[in-house]
Amino acid sequence: MGGAQTIWNALTTIIQMEGRVTQQAQLLTAQQARIETLTERVIRLETQMEMLLIGAGAKSPSKRLR
């Protein structure tokens, strides 16, 4: 019966690990969505900043950074 208990413990461990992997995958998906949202916000802010600077007569920041 020791062998059956070892197999049962291994299966239980695998099931627990699968649950943790699923949870981590969900967290990763949520974090990726947050990163993409933040990236979109930064792009919008950069665009607004460039428009304001160009409107104020400054050179385009994208040309200065290169």
C-alpha positions in Angstrom: 0.0 0.0 0.0 3.0 2.3 0.3 3.2 2.4 -3.5 -0.4 3.4 -3.9 0.0 6.2 -1.3 3.1 7.5 -3.2 1.1 7.6 -6.5 -1.8 9.3 -4.8 0.5 11.9 -3.2 2.1 12.5 -6.6 -1.3 13.0 -8.3 -2.4 15.3 -5.5 0.7 17.4 -6.0 0.3 17.6 -9.7 -3.3 18.7 -9.3 -2.2 21.4 -6.9 0.5 22.6 -9.2 -1.9 22.7 -12.1 -4.1 25.0 -10.1 -1.2 27.3 -9.3 -0.1 27.4 -12.9 -3.7 28.3 -14.0 -3.8 31.1 -11.4 -0.4 32.4 -12.5 -1.5 32.4 -16.1 -4.6 34.4 -15.2 -2.5 36.9 -13.3 -0.1 37.2 -16.2 -2.9 37.9 -18.6 -4.2 40.6 -16.3 -0.8 42.2 -16.0 -0.3 42.1 -19.8 -3.6 43.9 -20.3 -2.5 46.5 -17.7 0.9 47.0 -19.4 -0.8 47.5 -22.8 -3.2 50.0 -21.3 -0.3 52.0 -19.8 1.6 51.8 -23.1 -1.4 53.3 -24.9 -1.6 56.1 -22.3 2.1 56.9 -22.7 1.7 57.1 -26.5 -1.2 59.5 -26.2 0.7 61.7 -23.7 3.8 61.7 -26.0 1.6 62.8 -28.9 0.0 65.6 -26.9 3.4 66.8 -25.7 4.8 66.9 -29.2 1.7 68.8 -30.5 2.0 71.3 -27.7 5.8 71.8 -28.3 5.3 72.1 -32.0 2.5 74.6 -31.4 4.9 76.6 -29.1 7.4 76.8 -31.9 9.9 74.2 -30.6 11.5 71.6 -32.8 9.9 68.2 -32.9 11.1 66.2 -29.8 11.3 63.0 -31.9 13.8 64.7 -34.2 15.9 65.9 -31.2 16.1 62.4 -29.6 17.6 60.8 -32.7 
